Amino acid sequence: MNGLRCPKCNLVNLLTAENCHRCGNTLKDLPQTAQVSVPIEETFQAQAFSTGTLNNIPQDNELGKKTFFWYRVYVGFMATLYLIVSVFGAIVIYASQYTNIYEASELIINGIVCLVVGIPFAIAFAIALLLPRKPWNWIVGIVFIAIGLTSCCFMPATIPLLIFWLKPETKAFFGRN
């Protein structure tokens, strides 16, 4: 048994439904014969009716505002961190002239790697910090959160951020219903 058939309009509702999603008829005191096994297509039809309530989430909801705030804190921190990596790379390259020739080549390579990685990521995260609240920016946010997930050091921050980023309230905040 995977659904409740409404005796009034014959819509198959989810077993957890208290009222029919089409006609509003109460489904609380129905006999056992109202519980039916239906093909998967009809089950999805009932789920489509039941998820219609998610479209009623206001765009300026509190959870969306808080999640977007913490996302901006995260990208601001990451932009600062990559800027520090870039500055460190420049300092290492400058300091390489005060060492012997063998150590200098290693320092120059390490400094160049820090600059090549640090500068583009610092710019990208700084741009993400300034992006407006638009539906496409929700996808940009997923990408930047995923970049943070590549380091186990940032997982304690990025996993909860990703969980809240995927919630319907946050999607509604960005206009993605």
Buried (B, 14 or more C-beta within 10 A) or exposed (E): EBBBBBEEEEBBBBEEBEEBBBEEBEBEEBEEEBEEEBEEEBBEBBBEBBEEEEEEBEEEBEBBBBBBEBBBEBBBBBBBBBBEBBBBBBEBBEBBEEEEEEEBEEBBEBBBEBBEBBBEBBBBBBEBBEBEBEEEBBEBBEEBBEBBBEEEEBEEBBEEBBEBBEBBBBBBBBEBE
